Amino acid sequence: MDASAYGAGSPLTVIFVIPFIVIIVVGFFAMSLWFLLDRAHALVLGGILAVLYGLPLYGLVPGQFHQLSSPCCGPTPDSSWVLFAAESVPLAIGLAGGVWGFFATTRVVSGRNPVNGVVVPRLIIAAEALSTIGFFSVVGSLQSQPFLILDAAIFLGGPVGVMVSGALLYAGRWRTRVLGILIIVGSLPSVVSSVFLVGNGVQWYFPSYAPGLISLLASGLTLILGLRVTGVRRKALISHA
């Protein structure tokens, strides 16, 4: 909120903003406590917490740090840096804990899939989810401009298909080679769009190339893992023969 428009004691802040912040803080604390006590669902809860803590960390902290460190407005007071640390450090810790919980489960899932119970399916899901940063950054830049349904179906449907394929791969519910091909095909739109996004940048984000670079690295990793999945299946068939 802009301090000049919404003061700390304004009715709008008291009625809407402060309760909203309280609900978020209480909700994050309750979710984190549940995650700490319920280790059986660490995969699901860790993934949810990684998203919940990661989104504000990605969306707010880099721009705020750039504003505080900019020499345009004179030296930044120490109190502003303390407030920045108080806001950003808990988000970073929550993100780290969520990622740890998502990858910490080591229970082997029974099935015929040769890559079950290892980190590859979970890494595919996480990397492809991270690759959607490029898509949503472009959508945020468009704002009121029309966005074609076909474009959304391609650049959002591909990552969704990859994440579903990763979940099926983890559960051993379908043929590995078919899932590997779907992962490769689904990751290609994110790879292509990320290349253009790195060159053009995102005007509202600092640094402007970061959304495209993150999306490119994540989608590239997903593509490599898809190739690895098909290779695992091929090696399994050769050794069986």
Residue pairs with C-beta under 8 A, 6 or more apart in sequence:
1 13
1 17
6 12
6 13
6 17
7 13
28 52
28 53
28 94
31 45
31 48
31 49
31 52
32 49
32 94
32 97
34 45
35 42
35 45
35 46
35 49
35 97
35 98
35 101
38 45
42 101
42 102
42 104
42 105
43 101
43 102
43 105
43 122
45 101
46 97
46 98
46 99
46 100
46 101
46 102
46 103
46 104
47 98
47 101
47 102
47 125
47 126
48 98
49 94
49 97
49 98
49 101
50 95
50 98
50 99
50 101
50 102
50 126
51 98
51 129
52 94
52 98
53 91
53 92
53 94
53 95
53 97
53 98
54 91
54 95
54 98
56 91
57 88
57 91
57 92
57 95
58 133
60 87
60 88
61 87
61 88
61 91
62 205
62 206
62 207
62 210
63 205
63 206
64 84
64 87
64 88
65 84
65 88
66 206
68 76
68 80
68 81
68 84
69 76
99 126
102 122
102 126
103 119
103 122
103 123
103 126
106 117
107 117
108 116
108 117
109 116
109 117
109 170
109 171
109 172
110 116
110 172
111 171
111 172
111 173
112 172
113 169
113 172
113 176
114 176
114 232
114 233
114 236
115 121
115 169
115 176
115 229
115 232
116 169
116 170
116 171
116 172
120 169
120 225
120 228
120 229
121 166
121 167
121 169
121 170
122 166
122 170
123 221
123 225
124 162
124 163
124 165
124 166
124 169
124 183
124 222
124 225
124 226
124 229
125 163
125 166
125 167
125 170
127 218
127 219
127 221
127 222
127 225
128 159
128 162
128 163
128 166
128 186
128 187
128 190
128 218
128 219
128 222
129 159
129 163
130 214
130 215
130 218
131 159
131 187
131 190
131 194
131 214
131 215
131 218
131 219
131 222
132 156
132 159
132 190
132 215
133 211
133 214
133 215
133 218
134 190
134 193
134 194
134 197
134 211
134 212
134 214
134 215
134 216
134 219
135 155
135 156
135 159
135 190
135 193
135 215
137 197
137 202
137 205
137 211
137 212
137 215
138 193
138 197
138 202
139 147
140 202
140 204
141 202
141 203
141 204
154 189
155 189
155 190
155 193
158 185
158 186
158 187
158 188
158 189
158 190
159 186
159 187
159 189
159 190
161 182
161 186
162 182
162 183
162 186
162 187
162 222
162 226
165 179
165 182
165 183
165 186
166 179
166 183
168 174
168 179
169 176
169 179
169 183
169 229
175 233
176 229
176 230
176 232
176 233
176 236
177 229
177 230
177 233
177 234
179 229
180 226
180 227
180 228
180 229
180 230
180 232
180 233
181 226
181 230
183 222
183 223
183 225
183 226
183 229
184 223
184 226
184 227
184 230
187 219
187 222
187 223
187 226
188 223
190 215
190 218
190 219
190 222
191 216
191 219
191 220
191 223
193 215
194 212
194 213
194 215
194 216
194 219
195 212
195 216
196 212
197 211
197 212
197 215
197 216
198 209
198 212
198 213
198 216
199 212
200 212
201 208
201 209
201 212
202 208
202 209
202 210
202 211
202 212
205 211
